[in-house]
Amino acid sequence: MILQPEGRSYRLFDFLLGDQLAWNIPLFMLLLLIALLYKWLVKNYLHKTIVHRKTFSIFLGLGLLYLAIGSPLTKISELSFSLHMLQMSILYFIIPPLIIYGMPAFKALNRWLLPPQIALVSFAILLFLYHIPIVINLLSAYSAIHNGYVTLLFILSLHFWWPLVAPDPKHRFQGTVKKQYCHYNSLYIMPACLLLIVSAVIGEINNPFLTQITAHLCLPSETNSIQVLPPFFNTSYDQITAGILMIGIHKLSLKLTIHISNDS
């Protein structure tokens, strides 16, 4: 689809009609199958150990997972840094604890987990690298590599959230150990967020995902999100907002996760 210009602006409504915005039906069927299997297990085997809020938690997590990576919001999030970091924050800081909290307490799962400190450090390094221009340009050019990178980050996020909200309370960090882990959790995630903020002050980073979108839509090379979204987006303020959003959502998720784990 080719968007027709009106002056120097492109209407978002026209863009939304593009064939890039599609629902991932195979992913929907897979997540639906997981939800139905979970419901069947709870009804027939786990009804005494799984409370309603755990069921709600995992269903909410699966629903948000689909919206984050399987809905048109995935492509929309690539229009600006703030929208993209909002998507990533939901994917790595909100969905994992929701899914983990709702899972049955299978002892075998613990044998497959990485040490949480290793998972946290690995995640923090990869997240920081993701925001370096040369890395994000490479990832945006090769969708298979980008998808693999994002999947690896999500798997690592499951590992480092596990000791805070594990299905079996016996496998959760307690007391001083939990406080120290939460402190390092915030500390290690901070550099990736600060990189966005500092780079916005020094000089804006071009959005390579938006470049890929405009190229696919046959738009002129000078087209940017200012012509698709309000002027705020993909400016230095947008990058600063992206960094602040990630910090805020991560800290909020930490507090809520600790609150939930203490009550259960």
C-alpha positions in Angstrom: 0.0 0.0 0.0 1.2 3.5 -0.9 0.1 6.4 1.2 -0.9 9.5 -0.7 0.5 12.7 0.7 -1.7 15.7 1.7 0.8 18.5 1.7 3.7 17.3 3.8 1.6 15.2 6.2 0.4 11.6 6.2 -2.7 10.7 8.1 -2.5 8.0 10.7 -5.9 6.7 9.6 -4.4 5.9 6.1 -1.4 4.3 7.7 -3.6 2.0 9.9 -5.1 0.6 6.7 -1.7 -0.7 5.6 -1.1 -4.5 5.4 1.7 -4.3 8.0 -0.9 -4.2 10.8 -2.2 -7.7 11.2 -3.2 -10.0 14.0 -1.0 -13.0 14.6 -3.5 -15.8 14.4 -1.1 -18.8 15.0 0.2 -17.1 18.2 -3.4 -16.4 19.3 -4.3 -20.1 18.8 -1.1 -21.2 20.7 -1.8 -18.9 23.7 -5.5 -19.9 23.7 -4.4 -23.6 23.7 -2.1 -22.8 26.7 -5.0 -21.0 28.5 -7.4 -23.9 27.9 -4.8 -26.5 29.0 -4.2 -24.5 32.2 -7.9 -24.2 32.9 -8.3 -28.0 32.4 -5.4 -28.7 34.8 -6.8 -26.4 37.4 -10.3 -27.9 37.1 -9.2 -31.5 37.3 -6.0 -31.6 39.3 -5.0 -28.3 40.8 -8.3 -26.8 42.1 -7.1 -27.1 45.7 -3.8 -25.4 45.1 -4.7 -22.7 42.6 -6.7 -19.7 43.8 -8.8 -17.6 41.5 -6.4 -14.6 41.5 -3.7 -16.9 40.2 -5.9 -18.0 37.3 -6.7 -14.3 36.6 -3.0 -13.5 36.8 -1.9 -16.0 34.2 -4.8 -15.2 31.9 -4.0 -11.5 32.1 -0.4 -12.2 31.4 -1.2 -14.3 28.3 -3.6 -11.6 27.1 -1.0 -8.9 27.5 1.6 -11.1 25.8 -0.6 -11.4 22.7 -1.3 -7.7 22.6 2.4 -6.9 23.0 3.8 -9.2 20.3 0.8 -10.5 18.3 -1.5 -7.6 17.7 -1.3 -4.4 15.5 0.1 -2.6 18.5 3.4 -4.3 17.8 3.9 -2.4 14.6 2.4 0.8 16.0 4.9 0.7 18.9 7.7 1.0 16.3 6.6 4.5 15.3 8.3 6.1 18.3 10.8 5.4 21.1 8.3 6.0 23.8 5.7 3.7 22.4 8.4 1.0 21.7 9.8 1.3 25.2 6.3 1.1 26.6 5.8 -2.2 24.7 9.1 -3.6 25.9 8.4 -2.6 29.5 5.1 -4.4 29.4 6.8 -7.4 27.8 9.7 -7.7 30.3 8.5 -6.1 33.5 4.8 -6.8 33.7 4.0 -10.0 31.8 6.6 -12.3 33.3 5.6 -11.8 37.0 1.9 -12.2 36.0 2.6 -15.5 34.2 5.0 -16.9 36.9 2.6 -16.0 39.8 -0.2 -17.9 38.1 1.8 -21.0 37.3 1.4 -24.3 39.2 4.2 -25.1 41.6 5.9 -27.9 39.7 9.2 -28.8 41.4 10.7 -29.9 38.1 10.6 -26.3 36.7 13.3 -25.2 39.2 15.9 -27.5 37.7 15.7 -25.7 34.4 16.2 -22.2 35.8 19.3 -20.1 35.5 20.8 -18.6 38.7 18.7 -15.4 39.0 21.8 -13.2 39.3 23.2 -14.5 36.1 19.9 -14.1 34.3 19.5 -10.5 35.7 23.0 -9.5 34.6 22.7 -11.1 31.2 19.3 -9.4 30.7 20.7 -6.0 31.7 23.6 -6.3 29.3 21.5 -7.3 26.4 18.9 -4.6 27.2 21.7 -2.0 27.3 23.2 -3.2 24.0 19.7 -3.0 22.4 19.7 0.7 22.9 23.1 1.3 21.2 22.5 2.7 17.7 24.7 0.2 15.8 23.0 -2.7 17.5 19.5 -1.5 17.1 20.2 -0.7 13.4 21.4 -4.2 12.9 18.4 -5.7 14.6 15.9 -3.6 12.7 17.5 -4.7 9.4 17.1 -8.5 10.1 13.7 -9.4 11.5 14.8 -13.0 12.3 17.7 -11.8 14.5 15.5 -9.1 16.1 12.8 -11.7 17.0 15.4 -14.0 18.4 16.9 -11.2 20.5 13.5 -10.2 21.8 12.7 -13.8 22.6 16.0 -14.3 24.5 15.3 -11.1 26.5 11.8 -12.4 27.4 13.2 -15.8 28.5 15.8 -14.1 30.7 13.1 -11.9 32.2 11.2 -15.0 33.3 14.3 -16.3 35.0 15.2 -13.1 36.9 11.6 -12.5 38.0 11.2 -16.1 39.3 12.8 -15.7 42.8 10.5 -12.8 43.6 7.1 -14.4 42.7 7.8 -18.1 42.2 4.7 -20.3 42.4 6.1 -22.1 45.4 6.8 -19.6 48.2 9.7 -21.8 49.4 11.7 -20.8 46.2 11.3 -17.1 46.7 13.9 -14.8 48.1 13.1 -13.6 51.6 14.1 -10.8 53.9 17.4 -9.1 53.3 18.2 -11.3 50.3 15.0 -10.1 48.6 15.8 -6.4 49.4 19.3 -6.7 48.0 18.1 -8.5 44.9 15.5 -5.8 44.2 18.1 -3.1 44.7 20.5 -4.7 42.2 17.5 -5.3 39.9 16.8 -1.6 39.7 20.5 -0.8 39.5 21.3 -3.1 36.6 18.3 -2.0 34.5 19.0 1.7 35.0 21.9 2.1 32.5 19.7 1.1 29.5 17.1 3.7 30.5 19.7 6.4 31.2 21.3 5.7 27.8 18.1 6.8 26.1 17.8 9.9 28.3 21.5 10.9 27.9 21.5 10.3 24.1 18.4 12.6 23.8 20.3 15.4 25.5 23.5 14.9 23.4 21.7 14.2 20.2 18.7 12.3 19.0 18.9 8.7 17.8 17.2 7.9 14.6 14.4 5.4 14.9 15.5 2.5 12.6 12.2 0.7 13.0 10.3 3.7 11.6 12.8 3.8 8.7 11.9 0.2 7.9 8.2 1.0 8.0 8.4 4.0 5.7 10.5 2.0 3.2 8.0 -0.8 3.2 5.2 1.7 2.6 7.1 3.4 -0.3 7.2 6.7 1.5 9.8 9.4 0.7 13.1 8.9 2.6 12.6 12.1 4.5 9.3 11.0 6.0 9.4 10.5 9.7 6.9 10.0 12.5 6.2 13.7 12.8 4.2 13.2 9.7 2.3 10.2 11.1 2.1 11.0 14.8 1.9 14.3 16.7 5.1 16.4 16.6 6.2 15.2 20.1 7.1 11.7 18.9 10.6 10.8 17.8 12.1 14.0 19.2 14.5 14.3 22.1 11.5 14.7 24.4 10.1 11.4 23.1 13.4 9.6 23.9 13.5 11.1 27.4 9.9 10.0 27.9 10.9 6.5 26.8 13.7 6.3 29.4 11.5 7.6 32.1 8.7 5.2 31.2 10.9 2.2 31.4 12.3 3.3 34.8 8.8 4.0 36.2 7.2 0.8 34.9 10.1 -1.3 36.2 10.0 0.2 39.7 6.2 0.0 39.8 6.3 -3.7 38.7 8.9 -4.4 41.4 6.7 -2.9 44.1 3.5 -4.7 43.0 5.4 -8.0 42.6 6.8 -7.8 46.1 3.4 -6.8 47.5 1.7 -9.8 45.8 4.4 -12.2 46.9 4.2 -11.0 50.5 0.4 -11.6 50.5 0.5 -15.1 49.1 
